[in-house]
């Protein structure tokens, strides 16, 4: 009897590349991920502090994410993001 197919495996990652921070939603699994909702512990802002990133539709209403696919969105430049964070401390 064949093994049942594994469930989707969706992760959220923060990536740094060439001075930019991005948020990536990635389906590592072999099956499509349906109705994905991402919840963060705390709200956070990006794009120069102008946008509440945790409230993006991407994180609350992602209807379909194909196996092995990812969606990447710009968070901010590293200099702008960490300058804002250091002012809060």
N, C-alpha and C positions, 0 to 999 in steps of 0.2 A: 504494500500500500504506500503511495507517495506521501511524503511529508507535506503538511499544509504550508501554504505560502506564508512567509513572515509578514508581520504588520509593517506599515510605514514607520520610519524612524526619522522624525523631524527634529532638527536642532536649530538653535539660534546662536550665532557666533558674531563677535565683533572683530573685524579685521583691519589691520593697518597696512597701507600700501602707498608709497610715494607721498607721504605727508597728509594722507586722507584717512579718516576713520569711516568704515562702512558697517552696516548691520546686514547680516546674511541669514536668510531662512532657507534651510537646506534639507531636502528629503533624502536621507542616506539609504532608505529601504528599497526593496524590490517592488513595492506596490504603491499606487497613487495615494497621496494623503488628501483626505476630504475634510472640508469645514475646519480648517486649522485656526486656532485662536492662541495667540501668544500673550501671556500676562507677565509684566515686570513687577518686581517688588516695590520699586519707587518710580515716580515720574522723572523723566529727564528730557532736556532740551537739546536740539541740534540746529544746524544751519544758522550759525551765528547767534544762537539763543532765541531765535524767532519762532521755532516750531517745537511743540510737544511731540516728540518722536513716538512715545508710547501710545499715542492716540491715533496714529496713522491707521487707515483702513486695512493696510497690509497686515497688521497684527491682530485685527479683530474679525475680519471677514475674508479670509483666504479660502475660497471654495475648493480649489484644486491645485495640487502641486505634484507634478509627474515624478516618477521614480528617478532618482539620481539628479534631479534638477534643483536649482537654487534661484532665489530672488535676492538681489542685492540693492540696498538703498544707501545713499550717502548720509552719513550722520553729521560730519563736520570736518574741517581741517583739524589736524591734531593741535596746532598752535592755538586756534580759537577755542576748541573744546577744553583743553587743559588750562588755559588762561581763565576761563569762566569757573572751572572747578576750584582753582587755587584761590579765587576771590571769595569763595563760600567758606573756606576753612578758617 
